[in-house]
């Protein structure tokens, strides 16, 4: 069994969510990270719609531009900067409309604005990517060996931008507030450079050797506090049940709960035993109830 203590008042001063994020560093609390690798979905069949398929076939390999869930205040200015840089470099582009609904009313033969589309599928068919630096877009671009120019906005985006730039697979990041057509033109030309393509290919090969999901699952199980997850009655067994008591009405409430199936021993998913309402099981629940009352704490087994 496992004791479920629930919430207990520690009489500690409340800490705001803003301050709480930095407590581990401020108090020098030791911790470590296990870097498992990126998470990727398993490949699924995907067929682009006719408009996208025709655009891909109609000219040189386009680039991908997207800012995910970022809401851009001055959409017209952002599009003007990007289109001017594209024309200067002679590239075609696929824009992801994203949450800002980029290019809703714009028509340009060298630009296609698209809605939702799987990251891996759209990026694998493109020359390189320009985006905000979200972890998912960054990972998909690198997995597919596509150079990346990152325009970070906030959060972890500057981190990913600097990490990728340090490998040579990305020009130096351009913060969105400093973005102009000249800087973006220079970034696009760096993405087109053979040395940038080679650097990205090396990263792609390393990422393809990772098993992020599997390694994360292994790390989770490897670090489980098994000594604290044993049965309260039989210490050699794993905890597999939870004991739920009635919230009110004492024994009468407990009896009503048993009848409804809302109290008593309840097994967790994958447990070897489950109460079926037999006399033996009811006696077992009654015995655990005695233990519960004696320990004055919820008990699970």
Secondary structure as GFF3:
##gff-version 3
##sequence-region A 1 301
A	DSSP	beta_strand	2	3	.	.	.	ID=ss1
A	DSSP	alpha_helix	17	20	.	.	.	ID=ss2
A	DSSP	alpha_helix	23	26	.	.	.	ID=ss3
A	DSSP	alpha_helix	50	57	.	.	.	ID=ss4
A	DSSP	beta_strand	63	66	.	.	.	ID=ss5
A	DSSP	alpha_helix	75	89	.	.	.	ID=ss6
A	DSSP	beta_strand	93	96	.	.	.	ID=ss7
A	DSSP	beta_strand	111	114	.	.	.	ID=ss8
A	DSSP	alpha_helix	119	124	.	.	.	ID=ss9
A	DSSP	beta_strand	129	131	.	.	.	ID=ss10
A	DSSP	alpha_helix	135	143	.	.	.	ID=ss11
A	DSSP	beta_strand	148	150	.	.	.	ID=ss12
A	DSSP	alpha_helix	157	167	.	.	.	ID=ss13
A	DSSP	three_ten_helix	176	178	.	.	.	ID=ss14
A	DSSP	alpha_helix	181	192	.	.	.	ID=ss15
A	DSSP	alpha_helix	194	208	.	.	.	ID=ss16
A	DSSP	alpha_helix	212	222	.	.	.	ID=ss17
A	DSSP	three_ten_helix	226	228	.	.	.	ID=ss18
A	DSSP	beta_strand	241	244	.	.	.	ID=ss19
A	DSSP	alpha_helix	250	260	.	.	.	ID=ss20
A	DSSP	beta_strand	264	267	.	.	.	ID=ss21
A	DSSP	alpha_helix	279	295	.	.	.	ID=ss22
A	DSSP	beta_strand	299	300	.	.	.	ID=ss23
###
